[in-house]
Amino acid sequence: MMDYSSQEPGERRGVHAHTLSEPHFRDFLSVVEDVDVMLEVKDKEVSALKAVKIAKEMGSSTRMPLQGSLH
């Protein structure tokens, strides 16, 4: 399991971005293989759906558990 987050622009270091940075996530996926990812973002389900779409476009297998962490 690997946590994924982007820095929120203009905020103090360590503040997670509100939403998934699509270019950064594409870069991330291009260098990892077969890893479970936990998104650290504030808009949870919106970013999770973006992440699945990007992963599928890039040919990654996706398993998106819709558990309590998205609610």
Sequence and secondary structure as in RCSB ss.txt:
>XXXX:A:sequence
MMDYSSQEPGERRGVHAHTLSEPHFRDFLSVVEDVDVMLEVKDKEVSALKAVKIAKEMGSSTRMPLQGSLH
>XXXX:A:secstr
 EEE  B TTS TT B SS  HHHHHHHHHH  S  EEE  SSHHHHHHHHHHHHHHTT        GGG 
